Amino acid sequence: MVKNTFIPRTAEAEIIKLAAYFPTVAVVGPRQVGKTSLVQAIRSRLDKASIYLDLENPDDLAKLDQPSLFLDPLADQTIILDEVQKLPSLFPVLRGIIDKKRMPGRFILLGSASPDLIRDASESLAGRIAYFELNPFSFDEIKAYKDYRAHWFRGGFPPSLLAPDEDSSRLWRQNFIRTYLERDLPQLGLKADPMLTRRLWQMTAHLSGNLLNMEKLSASLGLHGTTVRKYLDFFESAYLIRRLQPYFINLKKRLVKSPKIYVRDTGILHQLLGISSPVQLAGHPALGGSWETYVIEQVAAKLPGWAEMFFYRTHQGTEADLLITRGGQPEILIEIKYSTTPKPSKGFYIAQSDLGTSKHFVICPVETSFPLKENVQVIGIHEIEKMFASMR
């Protein structure tokens, strides 16, 4: 019965708060992540009445042939514009409308992230817009409906996670990937052969949780490095991949400079890798990388506003999977292990000394947290928020 139920999102309160202050709020994120469902669910909680227009609907799009004539009389309502990247010429018009009567909650814009969308909106609506990135379901949002293993395997996109069976989930992910490659990425401005971008996406899946080696990636695809980097920039702008940057400190030790790469949703990751069941995942060489990818995204979903994420690795072998900083200063060091009896590497303890971090965690598939050593705590995926307790 879950698939027919709207599951509340932690983003709801933040979007309402932003709409109560900014004239425009842009909710961006990949397609099918639940942007439309979320905003429809909160319409009754906004400060004013609202009107919803879907710019993929020709009838709604036609209403904006002369946008000022349609929008000016609606100054006392919140106008929700879905798939707003379809009409980039609208942004300068919105600026003029807002400046005539500047008040909170004039517009809520929904759209798939793209370089063009971000640039046009930023230039036209600077100082008048707040952005909110909506991600797939985090485990914290879905834990009353699914266990973490189902969430990990199927990923957080609602149609995949809430599908009635594994076959339906797999078919949705298969079609999502094909549609993104053949339609959505080209519409967002990526002019490339879909077969080539599929190969690139699959190669990033095999690298998920590892250092990004641009030379090898470029050679495998037969493309110049700048071209591959451009394609990866599009993938990242569309929230399909994450590049985690290394942390640099003024040490004598040589530090690794390449980022680590992750396919952000593990359901999509498993589909790209051809992993068809949790049983197959359990024996797959990508198991450890998949678990690390999953944990990274769950930490990112809980990251406080003051925090930034990095990894730490030196050429001497000192390594930490995840480092949380505040104002550039190391605060929390994290090791990620797919084991119920984890044994952090020697490098993890050396990294503690290098970085001077105050809190240290090992995130594993365990149900109950326990101390591993002095100032090192083992926690499960459902306890990630504990890492930030008492830190403001």
Secondary structure, DSSP 8 states (H G I E B T S, - for coil): -GGGS----THHHHHHHHHTT-SEEEEE--TTSSHHHHHHHHGGGSSS-EEEEETTSHHHHHTTSSHHHHHGGGTTSEEEEETGGG-TTHHHHHHHHHHHS--TTSEEEEE---HHHHHHHHHHHTTTEEEEE--S--HHHHTTTS-HHHHHHH-S-HHHHT-SSHHHHHHHHHHHHHHIIIIIHHHTT--S-HHHHHHHHHHHHHHTTEE--HHHHHHHHT--HHHHHHHHHHHHHTTSEEEE-B---S-SS-B--S-EEEES-HHHHHHHTT--SHHHHHTSTTHHHHHHHHHHHHHHHH--TTEEEEEEEBTTS-EEEEEEEETTEEEEEEEE-S-SS----HHHHHHHHHHT-SEEEEE-S-SS-EEEETTEEEE-GGGGGGGGTT--
